[in-house]
Amino acid sequence: MSLMRISSLSALLLFAACTTEVTVNTRESGGGGGGGGGSTDTGSDTGAGAGPDYQVDATVSGGSAPGSFTGSTEAAVEGQYTASVLQGALIVNLASADGTIISFQVDTTGTELPGSVAITGAPPEGTWLTTTGATGIRESSGGAIRIGQCPNTAGTTISGSFENVALNNVTTQSPDGTLSGSFRATVVTSDGSANCAAPVETDTGTADTGGGGGSCAANPDVCTGPCCPYLEPYGTCLTSCIFAGNPFDPATIAACASSCKDDAGITGDAACNGPWIALEQCDAANGCSQLEETPACNADNNCDPTQNCLLDNCCAQTIAVFN
């Protein structure tokens, strides 16, 4: 990778693909810790990196109406863009540009956040998701919803992903596609009742796994995220492009590398591609790819400034890809 840096994201993933264990020493500021007193104060983005307060970038594959759901806004809109915590549940509404509303509830009574929560219920009980729009109403029947931060503090911006959420058509009572993708939402009101992981003691002090400073909740020793199966072929593709290209003509290497996502199978898997795109967007928004590599530092000692830029600003997005 010393020949050039295609992007900080590519470099990080290439390093990950070339190791037997993926190390993600992530750090993040802000956000709420575990349960406790609630709040109705609003505030700035406190945990999900740069981006709008509300955003959805999801895809339905298969079924009677496959397609994309995308939308974003900086302000809460009742019934369209809201997030709240009440009686142990995180409740979120997100609107697509075509008017489709994606609503979901994450019941935290049996699972700590951050993490993936399996869909086990239907409105109004348990963990569930619905899409309501021109194509009718579809309800979840399987899959999971991943939440990247503890949502207990109002004003916290959380990010996460839809993990192969199986949908049923309410009218026909039959399977109707699979939803995958990523989202962001800012908590407007909270009673502080979400079940969040307790702070973890580290060598350098206490790390709040919910986004209260210190390390994020990424497992530092193993890669278990939706993109992990593709890291090795993606890294192999990048390596081939680098060594096959002209080091004095980075454009040719970049052109070759641009097909690696397709070749590795990333773009064909919505559960990975959605979070991957979110990480790329966060990378670009924070200018991580523009930072130069410091010769004295490298991935082995976690000192590469471009890598640290990602981990400092895109913690939730990194977790969504790797863990």
C-alpha positions in Angstrom: 0.0 0.0 0.0 3.0 2.3 0.2 2.8 2.9 -3.6 -0.4 4.9 -3.2 -3.5 5.2 -1.2 -6.6 4.5 -3.3 -8.7 5.6 -0.3 -8.4 5.3 3.5 -11.3 2.9 3.5 -9.7 0.7 0.9 -6.5 0.7 2.8 -8.2 -0.2 6.0 -10.1 -3.1 4.4 -7.1 -4.3 2.5 -5.1 -4.5 5.8 -8.1 -6.3 7.3 -8.2 -8.8 4.5 -4.5 -9.5 4.8 -4.7 -10.5 8.5 -6.1 -13.6 10.1 -7.9 -11.5 12.7 -9.4 -8.0 12.1 -8.4 -5.5 14.7 -10.7 -2.5 15.0 -9.5 -0.2 17.8 -12.3 2.3 17.4 -12.8 5.5 19.4 -15.9 7.7 19.5 -17.1 10.7 21.3 -20.5 11.7 22.8 -23.7 9.6 23.1 -25.5 8.1 26.0 -24.4 5.4 28.4 -26.5 2.7 29.9 -30.0 3.1 31.4 -30.8 5.8 33.9 -32.7 9.0 34.0 -34.4 10.1 30.8 -34.2 13.5 29.1 -36.2 15.4 26.6 -33.4 17.8 25.7 -32.1 17.9 22.1 -28.5 18.2 21.1 -26.0 17.7 18.4 -24.9 14.5 16.8 -23.2 12.6 19.6 -22.2 9.3 18.2 -22.7 8.4 14.6 -20.1 10.6 12.7 -20.8 13.3 10.2 -24.1 13.2 8.3 -27.7 14.3 8.5 -29.8 13.8 11.6 -32.1 11.3 9.7 -31.2 9.2 6.8 -32.2 5.9 5.2 -30.5 4.1 2.3 -32.2 0.7 1.9 -33.1 -1.8 -0.8 -35.8 -4.4 -1.1 -34.7 -7.3 -3.2 -37.2 -9.8 -4.5 -40.9 -9.7 -3.9 -43.7 -7.9 -5.8 -42.0 -4.4 -5.6 -38.2 -4.5 -5.4 -36.4 -1.2 -5.3 -34.6 1.4 -3.2 -35.7 3.5 -0.3 -33.6 6.7 0.2 -34.3 9.9 2.1 -32.7 12.3 4.6 -33.5 15.4 6.6 -31.9 17.6 9.3 -35.1 18.0 11.3 -37.6 15.7 13.0 -41.0 15.5 11.2 -43.8 13.8 13.1 -44.7 10.5 11.5 -41.8 10.7 9.0 -38.5 11.4 10.8 -38.6 10.6 14.5 -36.8 8.5 17.0 -37.6 7.9 20.7 -36.9 5.6 23.6 -39.8 4.5 25.7 -40.3 1.6 28.1 -37.2 -0.3 26.9 -37.8 0.1 23.2 -36.2 2.3 20.5 -38.9 3.5 18.1 -37.9 5.0 14.7 -39.7 6.4 11.6 -37.8 7.2 8.4 -39.3 8.5 5.2 -38.2 7.6 1.7 -38.2 10.2 -1.1 -41.1 8.4 -2.7 -43.2 8.7 0.4 -42.7 5.3 1.8 -42.4 5.2 5.6 -40.1 2.7 7.2 -41.1 2.3 10.8 -39.3 0.0 13.3 -39.1 -0.8 17.0 -36.1 -2.4 18.7 -37.1 -4.1 21.9 -34.0 -4.0 24.2 -35.4 -6.0 27.1 -33.6 -9.1 26.0 -30.6 -7.7 24.1 -28.0 -5.0 25.0 -27.2 -2.2 22.7 -25.1 -1.6 20.7 -25.6 -4.7 18.7 -28.0 -6.7 16.5 -31.5 -7.5 17.7 -33.4 -10.3 16.0 -36.9 -9.5 14.7 -39.2 -11.5 17.0 -42.6 -9.7 17.0 -45.2 -7.6 15.2 -46.6 -4.2 16.0 -46.9 -3.2 18.8 -44.9 -5.9 20.6 -41.3 -7.0 20.4 -38.8 -6.1 17.6 -40.4 -5.4 14.3 -40.3 -3.3 11.1 -43.0 -2.2 8.6 -42.9 -0.4 5.3 -46.0 1.7 4.3 -46.3 3.3 0.9 -47.7 3.0 -2.6 -46.9 -0.7 -2.7 -49.0 -1.3 0.4 -48.0 -2.4 3.8 -45.3 -5.0 4.4 -44.4 -6.3 7.8 -41.2 -8.1 8.9 -41.1 -11.8 9.6 -37.4 -12.4 10.2 -33.9 -10.9 10.1 -32.4 -8.4 12.5 -31.8 -4.7 13.1 -28.4 -3.5 14.2 -28.0 -0.4 16.4 -24.6 1.2 16.6 -25.0 3.4 19.7 -26.9 3.5 23.0 -29.9 5.7 22.3 -30.7 6.6 25.9 -29.7 10.3 25.8 -31.9 12.6 23.8 -29.9 14.3 21.1 -27.9 11.2 20.3 -27.6 10.4 16.6 -27.6 6.6 16.2 -26.7 4.7 13.1 -27.3 1.1 12.2 -28.4 -1.3 9.5 -31.2 -3.6 8.4 -29.9 -7.2 8.2 -31.8 -9.3 5.7 -35.2 -8.3 7.1 -37.8 -10.7 5.5 -41.0 -8.9 4.6 -44.6 -10.2 4.3 -47.3 -8.5 2.3 -50.1 -7.7 4.7 -52.8 -7.9 2.0 -51.8 -11.2 0.5 -50.2 -12.7 3.7 -47.3 -13.9 1.6 -43.5 -13.3 1.5 -42.7 -10.1 -0.3 -39.0 -9.4 -0.5 -36.0 -8.8 1.8 -35.0 -5.4 3.1 -31.3 -4.5 3.7 -29.4 -1.2 4.1 -28.3 1.5 6.5 -29.9 4.3 8.5 -29.3 7.2 10.9 -31.8 8.8 13.3 -31.5 11.4 16.1 -33.3 10.6 19.4 -35.8 13.4 20.1 -37.2 12.1 23.4 -36.0 9.4 25.8 -37.0 8.0 29.2 -33.5 6.4 29.4 -34.9 2.9 29.6 -33.0 1.2 26.7 -30.9 -1.8 27.8 -27.3 -0.7 27.0 -24.0 -2.4 27.6 -22.2 -1.2 30.7 -18.9 0.6 30.3 -15.9 -1.7 29.7 -12.7 -1.3 31.6 -9.6 -0.9 29.3 -5.9 -0.5 29.8 -6.3 3.2 29.4 -9.4 3.7 31.5 -13.2 3.2 31.1 -14.6 2.9 27.6 -18.3 3.5 27.2 -19.6 0.9 24.7 -22.7 3.1 24.1 -20.8 6.1 22.7 -19.9 8.0 25.9 -16.2 8.5 25.1 -13.4 6.1 24.9 -13.6 3.0 22.7 -16.6 1.9 20.6 -18.3 -1.4 21.0 -16.4 -3.1 18.2 -14.9 -6.5 19.1 -11.2 -5.9 18.7 -10.3 -9.5 18.0 -12.7 -11.0 15.5 -14.6 -9.9 12.4 -18.2 -11.0 12.5 -19.9 -8.2 10.4 -21.9 -8.6 7.2 -18.8 -7.7 5.0 -16.4 -10.1 6.6 -16.8 -12.8 4.0 -15.8 -10.4 1.3 -12.7 -8.9 2.8 -10.3 -11.5 1.5 -11.4 -11.4 -2.1 -11.6 -7.6 -2.0 -8.1 -7.4 -0.6 -6.8 -9.8 -3.2 -8.4 -7.7 -5.9 -6.9 -4.5 -4.6 -3.5 -6.1 -4.3 -3.6 -7.3 -7.8 -4.6 -3.8 -9.1 -1.7 -2.3 -7.2 1.0 -4.7 -8.4 -0.4 -4.9 -11.9 -0.6 -1.1 -12.3 1.9 1.6 -13.0 2.9 3.2 -9.7 3.5 6.5 -11.5 -0.1 6.5 -12.9 -2.4 6.1 -9.9 -5.5 6.6 -12.1 -5.0 3.3 -13.8 -4.8 1.6 -10.4 -7.9 3.4 -9.2 -9.7 2.4 -12.3 -8.9 -1.2 -11.7 -9.8 -1.0 -8.0 -13.2 0.5 -8.8 -14.4 -2.9 -10.0 -13.2 -4.8 -6.9 -16.5 -4.3 -4.9 -18.4 -6.0 -7.8 -15.8 -8.7 -8.3 -15.7 -9.6 -4.6 -19.5 -9.8 -4.4 -20.0 -6.8 -2.1 -22.4 -4.9 -4.2 -24.5 -8.1 -4.7 -25.1 -8.4 -1.0 -27.3 -5.6 0.3 -26.6 -6.5 3.9 -23.0 -5.6 3.3 -23.3 -3.0 0.6 -25.5 -0.7 2.6 -23.2 -0.4 5.6 -20.2 -0.3 3.2 -21.6 2.7 1.3 -22.4 4.4 4.7 -18.7 4.0 5.7 -17.5 5.3 2.4 -19.8 8.3 2.7 -18.6 9.0 6.2 -15.0 8.6 5.0 -15.6 11.2 2.3 -17.5 13.6 4.6 -14.6 13.7 7.0 -11.9 14.0 4.4 -10.1 10.9 5.7 -9.0 9.9 2.2 -7.2 13.2 1.9 -4.8 12.6 4.7 -1.3 11.5 3.9 0.2 8.4 5.4 2.9 9.0 8.1 6.0 6.9 7.3 6.7 6.3 11.0 3.3 4.8 11.5 1.5 1.9 10.0 -1.4 -0.5 10.4 0.6 -2.7 12.7 0.8 -0.1 15.4 -2.6 1.6 14.6 -0.9 4.9 14.0 -1.9 5.6 10.4 -3.7 9.0 10.5 -6.1 8.0 7.7 -7.1 4.9 9.6 -7.5 6.9 12.9 -9.6 9.5 11.0 -12.1 6.7 10.1 -12.1 5.3 13.6 -12.5 8.7 15.3 -15.3 9.9 13.0 -17.0 6.8 11.6 -17.1 4.4 14.5 -20.7 3.2 14.1 -20.2 2.8 10.3 -17.0 0.8 10.9 -18.8 -1.4 13.4 -21.7 -2.0 11.0 -19.2 -3.3 8.4 -16.9 -5.4 10.7 -18.7 -6.4 13.9 
